[in-house]
Amino acid sequence: MKIIVPMAGRGSRLRPHTLTVPKPLIPVAGQPIVHQLVKDIAKIL
């Protein structure tokens, strides 16, 4: 199975955090958002 996860946009609501770091790479609870997302998808599959 292949999964496409859209991660587009400027992240303007997360400024000033997104001025230097892309939105998917912003750490939340010590891990980048995309890391947690991939981990959760792997649990389902």
C-alpha positions in Angstrom: 0.0 0.0 0.0 1.2 3.5 -0.8 0.2 6.6 1.2 0.5 10.2 0.1 0.6 12.7 3.0 0.1 16.3 1.8 2.5 18.7 3.6 2.2 21.9 1.7 1.6 25.4 2.7 3.6 28.2 4.2 2.8 27.4 7.8 1.9 31.0 8.5 -0.1 30.2 11.6 3.0 28.6 13.2 5.2 31.6 12.7 7.9 32.4 14.0 8.7 28.7 14.2 8.3 28.2 10.4 10.6 31.0 9.4 13.6 28.7 9.4 12.2 25.2 9.7 9.6 23.5 7.4 6.3 22.8 9.0 6.6 19.0 9.0 10.0 19.2 10.8 8.9 21.3 13.7 9.4 19.3 16.9 6.4 18.5 19.0 7.0 16.6 22.2 10.6 16.1 21.2 10.0 14.7 17.7 9.3 16.2 14.3 5.6 16.2 13.3 6.4 14.1 10.3 8.2 11.5 12.4 5.2 11.0 14.6 2.9 10.8 11.6 4.9 8.1 9.9 5.2 6.1 13.1 1.4 6.3 13.5 0.8 5.2 9.9 3.2 2.3 10.4 1.2 1.1 13.4 -2.0 0.9 11.2 -0.4 -1.0 8.4 
